[in-house]
Amino acid sequence: MAIDATLGNALNEQINKEIYSAYLYLTFADYYEDRGLKGFANWYMIQVEEELAHAKILRRYLLDNEYQVKMLAIAQPDKTFTNDMDPLIAAYEHEKYITASINECYTLAYEQHDFRTMQLLDWFVKEQGEEETNASDMIKNMELFGNDAKGLFELDREYQARAFTAPAMSM
Ligand code: FEO
């Protein structure tokens, strides 16, 4: 079934936003690598994998629904960080922006009575809930433990344990 052009274009742009997210989180990982916090860097490298997986899910969906996918230009991330909290706050703000973007796609699907796309986006709505919770938790953990060297060391070790699990969606 061919997808509505406006909705298709919005999902195509969402692919771009997800790949930009991966690009953005690469710069976060770079910051923490430079600081010697390899656990934090690992967390964001796993996040890069997650974002690329999100992009691939959307690409597969559009291809399966007769939409000609276009790879759009990826913007250069422009964030600069002065302390270890900055990337965590930027990540939370970015995830809220992505949630709003997913919600806009959902609104378009809803207006079209496109129940198939709504079902796809249900997964993204849930995923964004988890993304925001993770980002918010990282800020709280840093507030609680980040000012103490031992606490920061323990946090870094915890984030080192994060591993990538591919989402249970067809790509
Ligand atoms: Fe794909 Fe972090 O949203």
Residues whose N, C-alpha, C, O or C-beta is under 5 A from the ligand:
A	BS01	FEO	E18 E51 H54 I98 E131
